Amino acid sequence: MPKKLRTATPLVLVALLAVACSSQPDTVASDLVAQADTLDPITAYSDGGDIRMNAPTRERLVAEDPLWAEALRIHYDAIVMDGHIDTPSRMVDDGFDFGTRHTPRRSDHHVDIPRMFEGGLDAPFFSIYVSSRLGEGSESTARALRMIAEVKRQVAANIEQAGIAYSAEDVVRLTRSGRKAILMGLEGGHAIQASEEVLGQLYDAGIRYVTLTHTGTHSWADASQSRPQHGGLTDRGRELVRAMNRLGMLVDLSHVSDSTFYDALEVTEAPVILSHSSARALVKNVRNIDDDMLRAVAENGGVVMINFFDPMVNGRLTDEVMDAVYDRLEREHQGNLNQIWPVIRAERRDRGIPSGMLEDILNHIDHVARVAGVDHVGLGSDFDGVSSLPDGMEDVTRLPWITYGLLKRGYSEGDIRKILGGNTLRVLAEAEQVAFDPTD
Ligand SMILES: [Zn+2]
């Protein structure tokens, strides 16, 4: 159960990291004996990477504030992970070439390999996103498989710089060899056709988390932006969560309704993730989660990865503004929460509310660290999947500013490394351990 898992966790990760460092790649993690108290986040969550920010910018920043030297050292050495990046949709729909540098000001593409190096992003989960509109039939699964194939094709074409990661151990091995570790998560549980066989097929193809729903409620789970039909997870939904546990696939509770969230926590044997959600106490958006939910994730041992999407973090979207948004949704769209984004946009325009700032993202990290604990917060940018980002977070090259901001707010180096990727890596390793020993 979750509590037991939490105490067992560091052992798993120490073992994994030991495997990654050893010359015995065949040794399985659970065969290794290590002491939990030997886990030092500073060495454990390190890939030994070089500072890849361009020299003039680096020099200017350090001249402005010597704290930047520390921030750069930590940031590029840390294993930086991201729970949710939508670049695969761009690859399939727009022929986007992930190996070529794109200029952010001239395109809304936020991520490519050259800019991942520049921004120090090491191990993102690429989202295999399937629209709710495609329904629960084979068309959705086919879409997912096509997208996975395209990610693999582009990674293979850039094999010197990147590799597909299938495990926490792969993340450590790839990033310590100076390459980017590309993980894949399925956004939209409807694409598994409520079938354990299809779930297994997607696992075999490389999927390591399933976002139980996207915007649409489907046959076994309610979504946060649809009218509830089941009051959470159905019995079939519970079975599928257990099947994910058995495979070592993370259960992602971003996008699900609050009742699905609690039902999934009740069933899961492994820690969960929210691959791209922020704090509802700061922005009362249904896509964010409230403080009780944050505490429930902490109890489960999971991690909440902060979404950077402006309407989810912008501190100017006060409770009063959001109440007006929900009233307007009721008036103009019969309360259809799928329309929340255009309505927020309209309300902001009417009130002249500007974009958020990078500090808003830091406020959400701070809040989750305070309420759930620093072991339960990570990054889940939603790059390439969102239409607006706070000022100062234009694309993946801006990630070092998160590290600098956390240092400036007094976070320790160990805690910063946990937030940047250590927590996510730990949770991935724990889910693998549950799969390895499902009787736990
Ligand atoms: Zn999403």
Boltz pocket constraint, residues with backbone or C-beta under 6 A from the ligand:
constraints:
  - pocket:
      binder: B
      contacts: [[A, 187], [A, 255], [A, 276]]
      max_distance: 6.0
